[in-house]
Amino acid sequence: MIDFLLDSAATNAERVLAERRWFILSPEAWDEFEAVLDAPATETPKLGALLSEPTVFDSQA
């Protein structure tokens, strides 16, 4: 149930944000936003598993 709620919330957030063209942030919020973007990505087991799977570009068609 929690996975469903998180997925639904993320999907709705993506839809809402995709419709926005302008994002207005205070200088402090902008600095925090840039820091998050500049920080190294957190590796998770699921992401590692996904990235280790063959892709359509790996096939020898």
PDB file of N, CA, C and O in Angstrom:
ATOM      1  N   MET A   1       0.813  -1.188   0.000  1.00  0.00           N
ATOM      2  CA  MET A   1       0.000   0.000   0.000  1.00  0.00           C
ATOM      3  C   MET A   1       0.863   1.260   0.000  1.00  0.00           C
ATOM      4  O   MET A   1       0.561   2.232  -0.693  1.00  0.00           O
ATOM      5  N   ILE A   2       1.953   1.230   0.796  1.00  0.00           N
ATOM      6  CA  ILE A   2       2.828   2.398   0.854  1.00  0.00           C
ATOM      7  C   ILE A   2       3.488   2.629  -0.505  1.00  0.00           C
ATOM      8  O   ILE A   2       3.616   3.770  -0.949  1.00  0.00           O
ATOM      9  N   ASP A   3       3.909   1.534  -1.169  1.00  0.00           N
ATOM     10  CA  ASP A   3       4.520   1.680  -2.489  1.00  0.00           C
ATOM     11  C   ASP A   3       3.545   2.319  -3.470  1.00  0.00           C
ATOM     12  O   ASP A   3       3.934   3.159  -4.281  1.00  0.00           O
ATOM     13  N   PHE A   4       2.287   1.922  -3.396  1.00  0.00           N
ATOM     14  CA  PHE A   4       1.268   2.493  -4.279  1.00  0.00           C
ATOM     15  C   PHE A   4       1.119   3.990  -4.023  1.00  0.00           C
ATOM     16  O   PHE A   4       1.062   4.782  -4.964  1.00  0.00           O
ATOM     17  N   LEU A   5       1.055   4.376  -2.753  1.00  0.00           N
ATOM     18  CA  LEU A   5       0.896   5.793  -2.417  1.00  0.00           C
ATOM     19  C   LEU A   5       2.102   6.611  -2.861  1.00  0.00           C
ATOM     20  O   LEU A   5       1.947   7.707  -3.399  1.00  0.00           O
ATOM     21  N   LEU A   6       3.300   6.080  -2.637  1.00  0.00           N
ATOM     22  CA  LEU A   6       4.505   6.795  -3.063  1.00  0.00           C
ATOM     23  C   LEU A   6       4.563   6.921  -4.579  1.00  0.00           C
ATOM     24  O   LEU A   6       4.923   7.976  -5.102  1.00  0.00           O
ATOM     25  N   ASP A   7       4.215   5.859  -5.282  1.00  0.00           N
ATOM     26  CA  ASP A   7       4.221   5.894  -6.744  1.00  0.00           C
ATOM     27  C   ASP A   7       3.190   6.886  -7.262  1.00  0.00           C
ATOM     28  O   ASP A   7       3.467   7.648  -8.188  1.00  0.00           O
ATOM     29  N   SER A   8       2.010   6.875  -6.671  1.00  0.00           N
ATOM     30  CA  SER A   8       0.958   7.810  -7.089  1.00  0.00           C
ATOM     31  C   SER A   8       1.377   9.249  -6.837  1.00  0.00           C
ATOM     32  O   SER A   8       1.160  10.118  -7.681  1.00  0.00           O
ATOM     33  N   ALA A   9       1.970   9.501  -5.694  1.00  0.00           N
ATOM     34  CA  ALA A   9       2.422  10.857  -5.374  1.00  0.00           C
ATOM     35  C   ALA A   9       3.513  11.305  -6.332  1.00  0.00           C
ATOM     36  O   ALA A   9       3.495  12.443  -6.801  1.00  0.00           O
ATOM     37  N   ALA A  10       4.458  10.430  -6.626  1.00  0.00           N
ATOM     38  CA  ALA A  10       5.549  10.778  -7.542  1.00  0.00           C
ATOM     39  C   ALA A  10       5.020  11.036  -8.950  1.00  0.00           C
ATOM     40  O   ALA A  10       5.455  11.975  -9.617  1.00  0.00           O
ATOM     41  N   THR A  11       4.095  10.215  -9.395  1.00  0.00           N
ATOM     42  CA  THR A  11       3.518  10.390 -10.730  1.00  0.00           C
ATOM     43  C   THR A  11       2.786  11.717 -10.826  1.00  0.00           C
ATOM     44  O   THR A  11       2.931  12.439 -11.813  1.00  0.00           O
ATOM     45  N   ASN A  12       2.006  12.039  -9.816  1.00  0.00           N
ATOM     46  CA  ASN A  12       1.280  13.308  -9.816  1.00  0.00           C
ATOM     47  C   ASN A  12       2.236  14.485  -9.753  1.00  0.00           C
ATOM     48  O   ASN A  12       2.024  15.487 -10.436  1.00  0.00           O
ATOM     49  N   ALA A  13       3.277  14.384  -8.952  1.00  0.00           N
ATOM     50  CA  ALA A  13       4.266  15.462  -8.853  1.00  0.00           C
ATOM     51  C   ALA A  13       4.963  15.669 -10.197  1.00  0.00           C
ATOM     52  O   ALA A  13       5.186  16.809 -10.604  1.00  0.00           O
ATOM     53  N   GLU A  14       5.305  14.599 -10.879  1.00  0.00           N
ATOM     54  CA  GLU A  14       5.950  14.716 -12.197  1.00  0.00           C
ATOM     55  C   GLU A  14       5.031  15.428 -13.178  1.00  0.00           C
ATOM     56  O   GLU A  14       5.482  16.271 -13.954  1.00  0.00           O
ATOM     57  N   ARG A  15       3.747  15.094 -13.147  1.00  0.00           N
ATOM     58  CA  ARG A  15       2.781  15.724 -14.057  1.00  0.00           C
ATOM     59  C   ARG A  15       2.671  17.217 -13.763  1.00  0.00           C
ATOM     60  O   ARG A  15       2.700  18.040 -14.678  1.00  0.00           O
ATOM     61  N   VAL A  16       2.544  17.561 -12.491  1.00  0.00           N
ATOM     62  CA  VAL A  16       2.405  18.963 -12.106  1.00  0.00           C
ATOM     63  C   VAL A  16       3.662  19.744 -12.481  1.00  0.00           C
ATOM     64  O   VAL A  16       3.565  20.832 -13.049  1.00  0.00           O
ATOM     65  N   LEU A  17       4.833  19.204 -12.172  1.00  0.00           N
ATOM     66  CA  LEU A  17       6.074  19.911 -12.472  1.00  0.00           C
ATOM     67  C   LEU A  17       6.328  20.020 -13.966  1.00  0.00           C
ATOM     68  O   LEU A  17       6.906  21.006 -14.421  1.00  0.00           O
ATOM     69  N   ALA A  18       5.910  19.029 -14.732  1.00  0.00           N
ATOM     70  CA  ALA A  18       6.114  19.073 -16.181  1.00  0.00           C
ATOM     71  C   ALA A  18       5.300  20.194 -16.816  1.00  0.00           C
ATOM     72  O   ALA A  18       5.668  20.708 -17.872  1.00  0.00           O
ATOM     73  N   GLU A  19       4.210  20.570 -16.186  1.00  0.00           N
ATOM     74  CA  GLU A  19       3.358  21.629 -16.722  1.00  0.00           C
ATOM     75  C   GLU A  19       3.880  23.026 -16.384  1.00  0.00           C
ATOM     76  O   GLU A  19       3.434  24.012 -16.970  1.00  0.00           O
ATOM     77  N   ARG A  20       4.807  23.114 -15.458  1.00  0.00           N
ATOM     78  CA  ARG A  20       5.333  24.419 -15.040  1.00  0.00           C
ATOM     79  C   ARG A  20       6.499  24.820 -15.930  1.00  0.00           C
ATOM     80  O   ARG A  20       7.330  23.986 -16.290  1.00  0.00           O
ATOM     81  N   ARG A  21       6.557  26.075 -16.275  1.00  0.00           N
ATOM     82  CA  ARG A  21       7.659  26.583 -17.078  1.00  0.00           C
ATOM     83  C   ARG A  21       8.600  27.454 -16.254  1.00  0.00           C
ATOM     84  O   ARG A  21       9.773  27.592 -16.603  1.00  0.00           O
ATOM     85  N   TRP A  22       8.116  28.033 -15.188  1.00  0.00           N
ATOM     86  CA  TRP A  22       8.906  28.928 -14.358  1.00  0.00           C
ATOM     87  C   TRP A  22       8.929  28.424 -12.928  1.00  0.00           C
ATOM     88  O   TRP A  22       7.896  28.045 -12.377  1.00  0.00           O
ATOM     89  N   PHE A  23      10.102  28.422 -12.335  1.00  0.00           N
ATOM     90  CA  PHE A  23      10.277  28.069 -10.937  1.00  0.00           C
ATOM     91  C   PHE A  23      10.974  29.253 -10.266  1.00  0.00           C
ATOM     92  O   PHE A  23      12.091  29.616 -10.634  1.00  0.00           O
ATOM     93  N   ILE A  24      10.315  29.836  -9.300  1.00  0.00           N
ATOM     94  CA  ILE A  24      10.866  31.006  -8.625  1.00  0.00           C
ATOM     95  C   ILE A  24      11.311  30.588  -7.227  1.00  0.00           C
ATOM     96  O   ILE A  24      10.518  30.097  -6.424  1.00  0.00           O
ATOM     97  N   LEU A  25      12.601  30.795  -6.956  1.00  0.00           N
ATOM     98  CA  LEU A  25      13.169  30.420  -5.665  1.00  0.00           C
ATOM     99  C   LEU A  25      13.887  31.621  -5.059  1.00  0.00           C
ATOM    100  O   LEU A  25      14.391  32.494  -5.766  1.00  0.00           O
ATOM    101  N   SER A  26      13.917  31.638  -3.756  1.00  0.00           N
ATOM    102  CA  SER A  26      14.732  32.651  -3.071  1.00  0.00           C
ATOM    103  C   SER A  26      16.205  32.312  -3.312  1.00  0.00           C
ATOM    104  O   SER A  26      16.521  31.185  -3.693  1.00  0.00           O
ATOM    105  N   PRO A  27      17.089  33.252  -3.099  1.00  0.00           N
ATOM    106  CA  PRO A  27      18.521  32.945  -3.277  1.00  0.00           C
ATOM    107  C   PRO A  27      18.979  31.768  -2.406  1.00  0.00           C
ATOM    108  O   PRO A  27      19.788  30.948  -2.842  1.00  0.00           O
ATOM    109  N   GLU A  28      18.464  31.688  -1.189  1.00  0.00           N
ATOM    110  CA  GLU A  28      18.846  30.589  -0.305  1.00  0.00           C
ATOM    111  C   GLU A  28      18.329  29.254  -0.834  1.00  0.00           C
ATOM    112  O   GLU A  28      19.043  28.252  -0.819  1.00  0.00           O
ATOM    113  N   ALA A  29      17.080  29.251  -1.304  1.00  0.00           N
ATOM    114  CA  ALA A  29      16.503  28.025  -1.855  1.00  0.00           C
ATOM    115  C   ALA A  29      17.232  27.612  -3.133  1.00  0.00           C
ATOM    116  O   ALA A  29      17.423  26.422  -3.384  1.00  0.00           O
ATOM    117  N   TRP A  30      17.643  28.603  -3.947  1.00  0.00           N
ATOM    118  CA  TRP A  30      18.382  28.292  -5.166  1.00  0.00           C
ATOM    119  C   TRP A  30      19.732  27.654  -4.840  1.00  0.00           C
ATOM    120  O   TRP A  30      20.149  26.697  -5.493  1.00  0.00           O
ATOM    121  N   ASP A  31      20.407  28.190  -3.829  1.00  0.00           N
ATOM    122  CA  ASP A  31      21.690  27.624  -3.414  1.00  0.00           C
ATOM    123  C   ASP A  31      21.516  26.178  -2.940  1.00  0.00           C
ATOM    124  O   ASP A  31      22.326  25.307  -3.259  1.00  0.00           O
ATOM    125  N   GLU A  32      20.459  25.941  -2.183  1.00  0.00           N
ATOM    126  CA  GLU A  32      20.190  24.579  -1.712  1.00  0.00           C
ATOM    127  C   GLU A  32      19.867  23.651  -2.884  1.00  0.00           C
ATOM    128  O   GLU A  32      20.320  22.507  -2.916  1.00  0.00           O
ATOM    129  N   PHE A  33      19.084  24.144  -3.846  1.00  0.00           N
ATOM    130  CA  PHE A  33      18.746  23.369  -5.039  1.00  0.00           C
ATOM    131  C   PHE A  33      20.004  23.006  -5.821  1.00  0.00           C
ATOM    132  O   PHE A  33      20.163  21.859  -6.238  1.00  0.00           O
ATOM    133  N   GLU A  34      20.891  23.963  -6.022  1.00  0.00           N
ATOM    134  CA  GLU A  34      22.136  23.699  -6.740  1.00  0.00           C
ATOM    135  C   GLU A  34      23.010  22.703  -5.988  1.00  0.00           C
ATOM    136  O   GLU A  34      23.659  21.858  -6.604  1.00  0.00           O
ATOM    137  N   ALA A  35      23.031  22.799  -4.669  1.00  0.00           N
ATOM    138  CA  ALA A  35      23.836  21.865  -3.875  1.00  0.00           C
ATOM    139  C   ALA A  35      23.327  20.437  -4.041  1.00  0.00           C
ATOM    140  O   ALA A  35      24.120  19.500  -4.136  1.00  0.00           O
ATOM    141  N   VAL A  36      22.022  20.272  -4.076  1.00  0.00           N
ATOM    142  CA  VAL A  36      21.447  18.939  -4.276  1.00  0.00           C
ATOM    143  C   VAL A  36      21.811  18.417  -5.670  1.00  0.00           C
ATOM    144  O   VAL A  36      22.162  17.247  -5.821  1.00  0.00           O
ATOM    145  N   LEU A  37      21.729  19.275  -6.681  1.00  0.00           N
ATOM    146  CA  LEU A  37      22.068  18.850  -8.039  1.00  0.00           C
ATOM    147  C   LEU A  37      23.548  18.507  -8.167  1.00  0.00           C
ATOM    148  O   LEU A  37      23.910  17.587  -8.901  1.00  0.00           O
ATOM    149  N   ASP A  38      24.403  19.236  -7.460  1.00  0.00           N
ATOM    150  CA  ASP A  38      25.846  19.019  -7.553  1.00  0.00           C
ATOM    151  C   ASP A  38      26.334  17.845  -6.709  1.00  0.00           C
ATOM    152  O   ASP A  38      27.434  17.339  -6.930  1.00  0.00           O
ATOM    153  N   ALA A  39      25.531  17.414  -5.754  1.00  0.00           N
ATOM    154  CA  ALA A  39      25.937  16.311  -4.881  1.00  0.00           C
ATOM    155  C   ALA A  39      25.982  15.006  -5.674  1.00  0.00           C
ATOM    156  O   ALA A  39      25.195  14.822  -6.603  1.00  0.00           O
ATOM    157  N   PRO A  40      26.886  14.105  -5.321  1.00  0.00           N
ATOM    158  CA  PRO A  40      26.933  12.817  -6.017  1.00  0.00           C
ATOM    159  C   PRO A  40      25.634  12.036  -5.790  1.00  0.00           C
ATOM    160  O   PRO A  40      25.006  12.126  -4.736  1.00  0.00           O
ATOM    161  N   ALA A  41      25.267  11.288  -6.791  1.00  0.00           N
ATOM    162  CA  ALA A  41      24.054  10.477  -6.695  1.00  0.00           C
ATOM    163  C   ALA A  41      24.241   9.389  -5.648  1.00  0.00           C
ATOM    164  O   ALA A  41      25.337   8.858  -5.472  1.00  0.00           O
ATOM    165  N   THR A  42      23.167   9.071  -4.963  1.00  0.00           N
ATOM    166  CA  THR A  42      23.197   7.999  -3.983  1.00  0.00           C
ATOM    167  C   THR A  42      22.924   6.688  -4.699  1.00  0.00           C
ATOM    168  O   THR A  42      21.896   6.529  -5.357  1.00  0.00           O
ATOM    169  N   GLU A  43      23.846   5.757  -4.566  1.00  0.00           N
ATOM    170  CA  GLU A  43      23.663   4.460  -5.226  1.00  0.00           C
ATOM    171  C   GLU A  43      22.812   3.561  -4.343  1.00  0.00           C
ATOM    172  O   GLU A  43      23.075   3.405  -3.150  1.00  0.00           O
ATOM    173  N   THR A  44      21.807   2.985  -4.941  1.00  0.00           N
ATOM    174  CA  THR A  44      20.928   2.068  -4.227  1.00  0.00           C
ATOM    175  C   THR A  44      21.033   0.691  -4.863  1.00  0.00           C
ATOM    176  O   THR A  44      21.408   0.589  -6.031  1.00  0.00           O
ATOM    177  N   PRO A  45      20.713  -0.371  -4.132  1.00  0.00           N
ATOM    178  CA  PRO A  45      20.779  -1.711  -4.718  1.00  0.00           C
ATOM    179  C   PRO A  45      19.892  -1.857  -5.962  1.00  0.00           C
ATOM    180  O   PRO A  45      20.284  -2.503  -6.934  1.00  0.00           O
ATOM    181  N   LYS A  46      18.703  -1.259  -5.925  1.00  0.00           N
ATOM    182  CA  LYS A  46      17.811  -1.375  -7.084  1.00  0.00           C
ATOM    183  C   LYS A  46      18.395  -0.664  -8.305  1.00  0.00           C
ATOM    184  O   LYS A  46      18.303  -1.169  -9.424  1.00  0.00           O
ATOM    185  N   LEU A  47      18.991   0.501  -8.087  1.00  0.00           N
ATOM    186  CA  LEU A  47      19.603   1.222  -9.207  1.00  0.00           C
ATOM    187  C   LEU A  47      20.786   0.439  -9.754  1.00  0.00           C
ATOM    188  O   LEU A  47      20.953   0.336 -10.970  1.00  0.00           O
ATOM    189  N   GLY A  48      21.606  -0.113  -8.873  1.00  0.00           N
ATOM    190  CA  GLY A  48      22.735  -0.923  -9.323  1.00  0.00           C
ATOM    191  C   GLY A  48      22.288  -2.127 -10.135  1.00  0.00           C
ATOM    192  O   GLY A  48      22.906  -2.462 -11.145  1.00  0.00           O
ATOM    193  N   ALA A  49      21.217  -2.779  -9.699  1.00  0.00           N
ATOM    194  CA  ALA A  49      20.690  -3.933 -10.435  1.00  0.00           C
ATOM    195  C   ALA A  49      20.161  -3.502 -11.797  1.00  0.00           C
ATOM    196  O   ALA A  49      20.390  -4.178 -12.800  1.00  0.00           O
ATOM    197  N   LEU A  50      19.457  -2.383 -11.831  1.00  0.00           N
ATOM    198  CA  LEU A  50      18.915  -1.897 -13.097  1.00  0.00           C
ATOM    199  C   LEU A  50      20.023  -1.553 -14.082  1.00  0.00           C
ATOM    200  O   LEU A  50      19.945  -1.900 -15.260  1.00  0.00           O
ATOM    201  N   LEU A  51      21.049  -0.872 -13.597  1.00  0.00           N
ATOM    202  CA  LEU A  51      22.130  -0.458 -14.487  1.00  0.00           C
ATOM    203  C   LEU A  51      23.023  -1.617 -14.921  1.00  0.00           C
ATOM    204  O   LEU A  51      23.775  -1.477 -15.885  1.00  0.00           O
ATOM    205  N   SER A  52      22.958  -2.751 -14.238  1.00  0.00           N
ATOM    206  CA  SER A  52      23.768  -3.898 -14.631  1.00  0.00           C
ATOM    207  C   SER A  52      23.048  -4.802 -15.630  1.00  0.00           C
ATOM    208  O   SER A  52      23.652  -5.726 -16.175  1.00  0.00           O
ATOM    209  N   GLU A  53      21.767  -4.542 -15.874  1.00  0.00           N
ATOM    210  CA  GLU A  53      21.019  -5.351 -16.850  1.00  0.00           C
ATOM    211  C   GLU A  53      21.383  -4.930 -18.269  1.00  0.00           C
ATOM    212  O   GLU A  53      21.693  -3.765 -18.517  1.00  0.00           O
ATOM    213  N   PRO A  54      21.345  -5.884 -19.202  1.00  0.00           N
ATOM    214  CA  PRO A  54      21.594  -5.519 -20.604  1.00  0.00           C
ATOM    215  C   PRO A  54      20.522  -4.560 -21.130  1.00  0.00           C
ATOM    216  O   PRO A  54      19.368  -4.611 -20.703  1.00  0.00           O
ATOM    217  N   THR A  55      20.905  -3.712 -22.031  1.00  0.00           N
ATOM    218  CA  THR A  55      19.957  -2.773 -22.634  1.00  0.00           C
ATOM    219  C   THR A  55      19.688  -3.175 -24.075  1.00  0.00           C
ATOM    220  O   THR A  55      20.301  -4.111 -24.589  1.00  0.00           O
ATOM    221  N   VAL A  56      18.778  -2.472 -24.719  1.00  0.00           N
ATOM    222  CA  VAL A  56      18.496  -2.751 -26.127  1.00  0.00           C
ATOM    223  C   VAL A  56      19.717  -2.475 -26.992  1.00  0.00           C
ATOM    224  O   VAL A  56      19.835  -3.017 -28.091  1.00  0.00           O
ATOM    225  N   PHE A  57      20.618  -1.642 -26.510  1.00  0.00           N
ATOM    226  CA  PHE A  57      21.824  -1.338 -27.277  1.00  0.00           C
ATOM    227  C   PHE A  57      22.871  -2.425 -27.161  1.00  0.00           C
ATOM    228  O   PHE A  57      23.814  -2.459 -27.951  1.00  0.00           O
ATOM    229  N   ASP A  58      22.722  -3.324 -26.181  1.00  0.00           N
ATOM    230  CA  ASP A  58      23.667  -4.417 -25.986  1.00  0.00           C
ATOM    231  C   ASP A  58      23.373  -5.619 -26.886  1.00  0.00           C
ATOM    232  O   ASP A  58      24.239  -6.471 -27.084  1.00  0.00           O
ATOM    233  N   SER A  59      22.154  -5.691 -27.433  1.00  0.00           N
ATOM    234  CA  SER A  59      21.784  -6.873 -28.227  1.00  0.00           C
ATOM    235  C   SER A  59      22.481  -6.836 -29.596  1.00  0.00           C
ATOM    236  O   SER A  59      22.763  -5.778 -30.158  1.00  0.00           O
ATOM    237  N   GLN A  60      22.734  -8.022 -30.088  1.00  0.00           N
ATOM    238  CA  GLN A  60      23.379  -8.154 -31.397  1.00  0.00           C
ATOM    239  C   GLN A  60      22.323  -8.536 -32.431  1.00  0.00           C
ATOM    240  O   GLN A  60      22.300  -9.679 -32.886  1.00  0.00           O
ATOM    241  N   ALA A  61      21.466  -7.621 -32.803  1.00  0.00           N
ATOM    242  CA  ALA A  61      20.350  -7.911 -33.715  1.00  0.00           C
ATOM    243  C   ALA A  61      20.791  -8.067 -35.128  1.00  0.00           C
ATOM    244  O   ALA A  61      19.967  -8.313 -36.008  1.00  0.00           O
TER     245      ALA A  61
END
